[in-house]
Amino acid sequence: MNPAASILKPFVALFSSPFIQRRLLFFIPQLFIITIITFILLKLVPGDIVDVLLGGLSTEVQREGLREDLGLNDSVFSQYFTYIEGLVQGDLGRSFFTGQTVAEDFKDRLPATLELITIALGVSLLIMIPLGIRAGSPKQTGWAAKFDKGLSKVVTFYGLLAGSLADFWLALILIFIFYATANIVPEPGGYFALGNEPNATTGFHLLDSIINGDGAALKSYLGHMLLPVATLVFVYGGPILKMTITSMAEIQNSAYVENARGMGFKTGTIRRIQFRNSLPPIITIIGVIYGFLLGGAVLVERIFSLNGFGNYGVESVLQNDFLAAQSFMLVAAIWVMLVYLVVDILHAALDPRIRL
């Protein structure tokens, strides 16, 4: 058999399964419903874009003329179908305040936000998964058992604390401690110190710094991202940790783990067996957190003055820039849908029973 064919065969079988086909089939109706919901929600937001653009000294003639130009005098149904027609053609509209198309604004801001939340998720996994495995599957005897018991209490307390903290409050506390008081991190105002920006190649700041071999930009970016990433990791890493502990603990006394323990397998091997069988719920919570991180980035970017996708969404709502706000909500919803779709595909790959 062709080596390439042998590699692709499992993926072909996976995507040909009825489960994945159903999920892909429902994607388009879900997307259509989301466009309706976002359109209605933005229409319910108080305020008038005409007032914002022209100000209080404008005449009625000027106001009516602008309404006509923006299509605001059309019926709600007409405005919605005009919006859908633009979406089908890849046109998200034009922002009233930036003067650019919304697609151009997203191109400038979305990569940086995706990079931020991906780094935060990666750091969370590197820290929380090993801690959860250790705390959820304690050693049975000796000093290591006491250590694992103490670790379990600490991480349980952290999980409860993380679940009760608001990300914006924690961000402000971290700024006060590490910048205002200790002055050991850069000023929270952007992705880079002034003059250290790398050449924009991909839009992903970390990647651009590495590609261009710009050490000063890399150092500046890492320094400015330290507190935003720490905020997201502390708040959103808690559920991953708790799910890992719970999933590992639930199967610790299962028959196959007891059998492995009776056969004399080392603790590390037994934990790997447990973790492999604990993956489905852990992957689910990782997917949920990855989707939520985009929402978490909204406030974090606002507080740290990061000109990213989340901050753009806040500004568009505050300024009644409804085309930009509507597209922001749509892209955020699509992001969550895509993440959940990937989670379902991973579940189907791990558990063949789901594909039936």
N, C-alpha and C positions, 0 to 999 in steps of 0.2 A: 504493500500500500504506500502511496505517496506520503512522505512525512508531513507535508502541509495538510493533506486531507485527514490524516490521523489526528492532528492537533485540532482541526476545526470540527471534527465529528461530534465531540461532546456538546459543543456550542450549538451546532445545527440541531441536534436532538433536543437540547434545552429549549430553543426558541420555537421548535415545532410542536412543543407540548401544548395541550389545550389550555392549561393554566396561564402560561405566558401570553398566548394568543388572545385570551379573554382580557388580560390586563392591558395589552396593547390596544384592543378594540375599544375599551372603555376610556382610553386616554382622550380621544377627540371629543366625545360628549362632555367629559369633565371639563375640558378646556373651554367649550362653548358655554357651559353653565357659569364658569368662573368669569368670563367676559361680561355676562349679564349681571352677576353680583357686583363686580367692581364698578360697572357703569352706574348701577343704581345707588351704590354707597357714595360715590363721588357726587351724584346729583343731590344727595341728602345733606352734604356738607354745607353748613351755613356760609354765607359770603357771596360776593359777586365779583367775578374776574374783571368786569368792566370798571367797577369802582376802583379796583386795585391798579389797573393799567392807566386810567384817565385821571383819577383823583377826584376830590370833592368839588373842584371848581369847573368841572366839565359841563357843557351844555347838554340838554336833552337830545339835540340833533346829533351831537358827537357820540353820545352814548348809543343811540339807536343805530347810527352808522356802523359803529364797532360791533354791535350785536349782530348786525346783518353780515358783516365781513367774517365773523367767527362762526356763523351758522347757529347762533343761539336762539334765533327767532323760529327756527324749524321745530317741528314736533319732536318729542323725545324719541319716538320710534325712528324718525328720519335721522336724528343725530346718532343713534346707536348703529343703524345700518351703514351710515357713512364711516363710522369708526371701524366696523367690521370689514368693510370694503378696503379700508386702508391697511388693516392688519393682514388681510389675505395677500396684499401686494407688498407686505413687509414694511409698511409705513406706519410708524408709531405716533406720527404727528410732530409738531414743532413746539418746543417750550417757549412760552411767552416771555420768559425772563432771561434765559441764557442766550436766546436768539438762534440756537442750534436746533437741529432735529433731535428728538428724544433718543433716537438710535445712536447718534453721535455722542450725546451725553452719557448714555449707558456704556458705550465703547470706552470712554475716558475713565469711568468710575467703577464699573462692575468688576473688572479684573482685580483691582486692589482689594475690594471687599471679599471676593471669593478667596483670594490669597490669605487674607487675615483670618477668615473663619476656618480655612483648611489647616493653617498652621495651628490654630487653637485646638481644632479637633485632633490633629496629629499629636500635639503635646499631651492632650488629655488621655489619649490611648496609651502613649508611652508610660504615663504615670499611673493611671487608674487601673488599667487591665492587670499589670503585675501585682499591684496592691490588692486588687479584688481577688485574684487567684490565690494569693498567699493567705488573706484573711478569711476567704470562703472555704479553704481547704487546709485547716491547720494541721500541723504535725501532731501525731498522737502522743508521743512521750518525750521526756527530756526537757532540756532548757529551751529548745526550739519551740516546744509546745507552749511554754509560758510566753515566749516572745510573740508567737502567733496570736495568742489570746489577748495580749496587750495591744497588739497591732489592730486586731479586730475591733476593740473598744474605741481606739483612736479614730479609725476610718469611719466607724459608725457615727461617732460624734460629728466628724467632718461632714458626712452625708446629710445629717440633720441640719447642720449649720448652713451648708451650701443651699439647701432647699428653702431656707428662710431669708436669704439675703437677696436684695434687689441689685441687679448688675450696675445700675447707675450710681447707687449709694456706695457700693464697694469701690467703683472707679474713683469717686470723689475722695474716699478715704485713702486710697493708694496714692493719689496725686498729692494729698496733704502730707502724707508720711514721707514718701520717697522723693518728691520734688520740692514742695514748699518748705519742709522741715529739714530733711537730710540732704537734699540737693544732689542726689546720686543718679538721677535719671534726667534726660533732656526735658526741656520745656514741652508740655503736651500741646503741640500746635502743628500738626501735619505729619507726614510720613518721613520727612528728612529735615535736617538743619538747612537753613538757607544757603544755597550754593553747592550743596552736596547731591543734588538730584542726578540720577544716571540718565543716559540716553534712553528714551522710551522706545523699546524694541517690541516688547510683547504686551506692555501695560501692567504686567505683574512685577511690582517693584523689586522684590527679592530676586526673582529670576533675571530681571534686567541688570541688577547690580552684579550678579555672578557672571552673566554672559559677557558683559562689558569689562569684566575684571576690575571693577571700580571698588577698591577696598574701602575708601572713605565713604562712599554711598552705602555700602553694605553695613559698615559699622554704625552709620547714622540711622539706617533703617531699623536695625536690630535694637538699637537703644530706644528709638521712638515707639517701637512695637512691644517693648517689654511689658509695660503696664496694661495696654489694651488686651494683649494675649493672656496675661496673668488674670485679668478680670474675667474674661470669657472662660478660661480653664477652671478657675475656682468655682464659678457659678454653675456652668454647664457640665463640668466633669463629674459632679456629684451623682447624678442619675446613672451614669455609666458605671461608676464604682459600686453603687448599691445593687444594680442589676447583676454585675459580675459576681458579687458576694452571694447574692440570693441564688443565682443559678448554680454556682459551684456547690453551695451548701445543700441544695435540694437533692443533688445526686451523689452526695458524698457517701451515703450508706446504701446506695443502690447495689443490686446483685453483681453487676459487672465490675464495679469498683471494689467491692469486697472480694471478688474473685481475684482481681489483679493484686490486691493487697495480700491475699492468702498465698499467691504464687511467688511472693517475695519481690515484687517489682519495687524499684526505688521510688521515693516520694515524688521526685521530679517527673518520672514516667506516669505515675498515677494522676498527677495533676494535669499532665497533657491529655490524658484520656478524658478526664472530667471536663477540661476546657473545650475539647473537641465536641463533646456532647452538649455543652452549655451554649454553643455559639448562636443558635437561632434567636433566643430572646436578647442576647447581647447585641447581635447585629441589628435587631429591630430598634433597640434603644439608641444605638449609634446613629441609625438613619433618622430617627426622630430628632435627636439632638442636632445633627447636621442641618436639618431643615430649620429648627428653631434658632440656630446660630445666626442665620441671616437676619432674623428679627432682633436678636440680641445685638447685632452689629449696628443697628439703627441708633440706639441710645449711646453705645460705646463710641461710635464715630462722632456723634454729636458732642459728647463730653470732651473727647480728646482732639476735637477740631480736625478730624480726618475727612478729606473731601472725597468720600467714597459713595457707593451706591445707597447705603442706608441714610446717610446725611442728605443726599439728594432727594430721597423720598420724603423726609421730614420737611425740607425746604419747599418742595412742590405742594405739599398739603397746606403749609402755613401761608403760602402766597397764592393759594387758589389756582395754581397752575394745573388745571384738572387733566389735561392730556398727559402731562408728565407724571402726575400722581396716579392716574389710571393705568398707565403703562408700567409704572413701578409695582403696583399691586399685582398686575397680571404676570410680570416676570417673576416676582417673588413666589406667586402661587405655582407657576410652572416649575420653578426650582424645587419646591417641596414635592410636587408630583413626580418629578424625575428621580429625586432621591428615594421616594417610596417605591418607585418602579424598580430601581436597582436593588433595593432591599428584598423585594419579592423575587427577583431573579436569583439573588444569592441564596434565599431560602430554598428555592426550587433546586438549585445546584447542590445544596447541602443535604436536602431531604427529598429523595425521589418520590416519596408518597404524595408530596404536594403537587407534583406534575400530573397526577391522575385526574 
